[in-house]
């Protein structure tokens, strides 16, 4: 059973690739290594150093491999960077993805999984878990680019023999349970990774961007999902599509939120390190409250979270960060 993954040298892509190989799938990875790392690649995967915007080469490769499912991770993923350099995001996330989807259609790919984001929702006025049909008003070019691709995928699915699952990720954290792969981005931009870097002595302090939100402690609240649970969702998604499942958009989160301060304090507790924190102004594009309603995901895929404890997420993140210190 062949699966093709774009962006498989990245954090999420490499974790999914490892799980699929563990489950006996044949995994092919396309990555241009603009941000991905060779060190994260599973040894048993077949690697192609290609940009998804190379239409003829990608189409030829897809025809040759004939994957049962394509999982599309490739793209730019930083909210802050997208505010500074929107053209990069519209180029990488829209223009190149349109070309890639043309290749998929021309190569008769019938099943497609797309990594989207909770950033498509923008700011939520109602402090309740967000459903998939909630109003979309992305506050960053990153979120906008993903929403445009979601609409494109929906339109393509209605015109071709092309079924899709769109996964809207909330905050992904943790590391592969065997510590084969995890976050290595430098400089780090994710809260848990930054906090773990401080706990490991790689940074002197951590900044909290805004402590005047209308939350219980004044800091933003997020839904953190363990990378191992997210990877399993992709495995279940493959099985769902191959068993005749219909195209859907699904939230990927636990339905429980933790504040920035809660996360930092938990890192201090688990690491045994007390480090400095500084309060800074709010960042553009940061929603106050972002928590998933995951009922549709559970119902559609029969998913049961196995690693939905903040302690476990942070413990695995901290162990991975300590492993990076030994490289």
N, C-alpha and C positions, 0 to 999 in steps of 0.2 A: 504494500500500500504506500504509494508515493505522495509525499506532501512537500510543497514548495513554500518556503518562508522568505519574505523580503525583510531586510533589516535583522537578520538572524545573528549578527555579531554584536547586537546591543543587549541591554539588560534583560528586557522582557523576552525578546526573540530567542536569546540563547537559553533561557530557562525553559521556554516552551519546547525548543528543539531537543534539549536533554530529556524532558519527560516523554516526548514522542518516540525518541530512540529507545528509551527504557521500555516502552510499550510495544516495541517491535515494528514501528513504522520506518520507512526509508525516507530520510530527511535530506532535502536539497535546499541550500541557503544561497540567496543572492544578496550581496551587500557591496556597496562601493567603498566602505571603510572610511567614510568622511568623519564619522563619529564612532563607529563600531570598533571592536578590538579583536584581533586574532586570538588573544589569550582567552577569550570567553567561548570560543567555538568548540563544540563537541568533536572529539577526534573522529567519530564514526560518520559525521555528516559530510555530504558532498558540497564543496564550496565553489562558488562562481563569483569572481570579483568583477561585478558589472553594475552599472547605474541603471535604475529602472526606466530612465528616460531614453535609453537606447532601444528604440522600438523594434527594429529589424532583428537585432541580436537577441532581445528578450523573447520576441515571438518565436524565433527559431528554437530557442532553448526550451520554451514551454511546450512546443510541439514535440520535441525530442523526449522530454521527461514525461509528458502527459500526466501531470499530477491529478490526483482525485480531488484535492482541496488546495487552494492557495490561501496562505495567511499573510496579510499585508501589514507589516509593522513599519516599513521604511518611511522616514520623514523626520522633520524637525519638531522638537517637543517642548521647548522652553517658553513659558508664558512671558517672562521678562524680556528675553531676547527678541521675541516676536514684536513687542512694543517698540523696540529700538530699530529692528530691521524687518519690517513687514514684507518687503519684496522677497526676501529669502524664503519666508514661510509660504507665500502664495506660489512661488516657483517650485519649491521642494514638495509641498503638501498637496498642491492642486495641479499645476501644469504637468509635473512628472507622473503623478498618479493617474491623470487622464490618459496619458500616453501608455502607462502600464496597463490600465484597464482595456484599452484598445487591443493591446497585445493578448490579454487574456481572452477577449472575445474572439479574436482571429485564430487563437490556438484552441478554441472550443473548451475553455475552462468552464465548468458548470457549478462549482462550489467555491465560495469566497468568504473569508473572514477578515473583517477590517477592524483595526485598533483605533477607536475613537476615544473621546474624553468627556469627562463631566464638565469641562470648560465650555462646552456648547450651551450650558444652561445660563451662564452668567451669574448675576446676583439673584439670590432667592430671598424674597421679602418674607415668605412664610417659613418659619423654622420647623419644618416637618420634612421627613425623608422625601426626596424628589423622585417623582415618577417619570417614566420615559416620555409621556405626553405633556410634561410641563412646558411652559412657555420657554422658548429658546431666545436668548439675547446675549451671545458671547461678548465678553468685554476685552478680548485680545485677538489679534490676527491669528494666533494659534488656534483658539477656539473657533473662530470664523472659518478658517481653512478646513477644519475637520467637519464642521456642519455642512459646508458646501459639498464635500466628498460624500457625506452621508446621503444627501439629496441626489447626487449623481448615481450612487450605487442603487438607490431605490428606483430611479428612472431606468437604469440599465436592466435591473431585475424584472421590470415590467415589460420589457421589449425583447429580451433574449432568454434562452434556456440557461438561466444564471441565477442560482439561489445564493442568498447572502445572510450572514450574521454580522451585525455591527455591535461591537462590544464597547460600551462607554465606561472606560476605566475611571475609578475614583483614585485615591492616592495609593499607589503601589509601593510596597516596602518589603523588607526582609531579604532573604537570600535563599538560594537553592539549599534544600535540607542536607545535601551531601557537600555543601560549600564548593561546588564546582563552578558556580558563577554567581554574580551579584552586581551591585552598582559600583562602577569604577570611575564615573565622570569626574573630571578635574578641570575647573573647580566645581565642586558639588553644588547642587541647587535644591535638593530635597531635604526637608527638615530633619528627618531621622538620620539620614547619612551624615549631614553636617554635625548633628549632635554627637554621633558616634565618633566622628573624626576628632571633635574636641575631647571626648572621653579618652581617646587613644593618644592624645598629645600632638595631633597633627595641626590643630588650631588652638589659639589661646582662649577664644570665647565664641559665643553664638549671639546673633542679633534676633530680637523679636520685633517684627514689623507691625506695630500697632498694638496698643493694649487698652484701647478705648472703644472697642466694638461692643455691641449690646448682647454679649454672651456672659455666662456666669462668672468668668474671670477676666473678661475684657479682651481675650485673644481669640483668633479665628478657630473654628471647629472644622475638622476634616474626618472623613471616613477612610481609614487605612486598611488596605487589603493585602494579605501576604502573597508574595509572588508565587508560592507553591499552589495556593488555592486558585489564583488567577490562571496559572498554567493548566490546572485541571479543567478549568472552564473551557479552555481551547480544545482540550482532548474531548470533552463532552460535546462541544460544538461540532467537531468533525463527525462524531458518531451521529449526532442529530441530523446534520445535512445529508450524510450518506444513507440514512434511514428514511429519507423523504421529507424531512422537516421543511417548513415554509420559512421564507425570509422574515427576519425579525431584528429589532433593535433592543438590546438588553443592557441594563445597568449592571456593573460589576463592582460590588461593594458589600459591606456587611450590614448596613442599615444602622450603624452605631458610630457616633462621632466622638472625637477626643480633641481637646484644645491644644494649642501650641505649648502652653505651660505644662499641661498634663504630660505631654510627650517628653518635654525636656526633663521634667522631674523624674519620669520613669527611666530615662536613660541614665540619669545620675544614680538612681537607686540600683539599677542592674549592673552598671559599670563600677560602682563604688567610688566614683569620682565626682567631686563637687567643683563645678567650673563656673566661670563668669558668664552672665547674660546681660545684654544691653538692650534697652528699649529704643527703637528707631521709628520714624514716621511710617505710616501705611504705604504699601506698594500699590502701584496702579495694577488693576486687573485682579486683585485678590478678593474673592467673595468672602463674606463674613461666615457663612454657614453652608457646608456642602456635604450632605449625607445622602446615600442612595436608598431609594425604595427598591429592594431586590426581589420582590415577590414574583414578578414576571420571569426573571432569570431562574429562580428556584423551580417554578412551575414548568417552564419550558424545557429545561435541561435536567431536572431532577437532581440539582446540585445540593450537596451538603458541605458546608464549610468545615474544614478540619483544623485550621490554624488561626482561628479568629480571636486570638487573645493578643492584646497590646504587648503583654510581657513576652510572648513568643516571637512576635514580629521584631521587637527591639533586641531580644537575645540573639536571634539569628543575624540581624544587621550588625550587632556589635561583634559577634564571632567572625563574620566576614571581614569587617574592618580590621580586626586584629590579624587575620590571615594575610590581608594586603600588606600589613606592616612587616611581614616576614619575607616578602618578595624582594 
